[in-house]
Amino acid sequence: MSEIKTFRDLRVWQCGMDLARAVYQSTAEMPDTERFGLVTQMRRAAVSIPSNIAEGYARQTRKEYIRYLRMTRGSLAELDTQDELATSLELMRPSEAVAALLREEDRMLQALLMRLEHR
């Protein structure tokens, strides 16, 4: 296991970046009528995931880091809901890549929060 020097070394941040890229690709196929609707909301939620991880880590206190990780989980739940809505309305095809990254990010966030909260 390598030493964590910046937020970029965090696997949870790396997964969040992969998720954001996957969401951008998946939402690109949505109709133009959704450009200012679900596309924008989904992309903002996806971007906020690695952004909040980075910001919380940079705050350099455990309390702040935990607070930002909790906000990240909120954005993740928001994105998961929007993804389900967009696919159920057939605005985009279901993406196994997005689904897998949503699950992996949730698992990693839960584990990290548990470790930080029980120190």
Secondary structure by P-SEA (a helix, b strand, c coil): ccccccccccaaaaaaaaaaaaaaaaaccccccccccaaaaaaaaaaaaaaaaaaaaacccaaaaaaaaaaaaaaaaaaaaaaaaaaaaccccccaaaaaaaaaaaaaaaaaaaaaaac
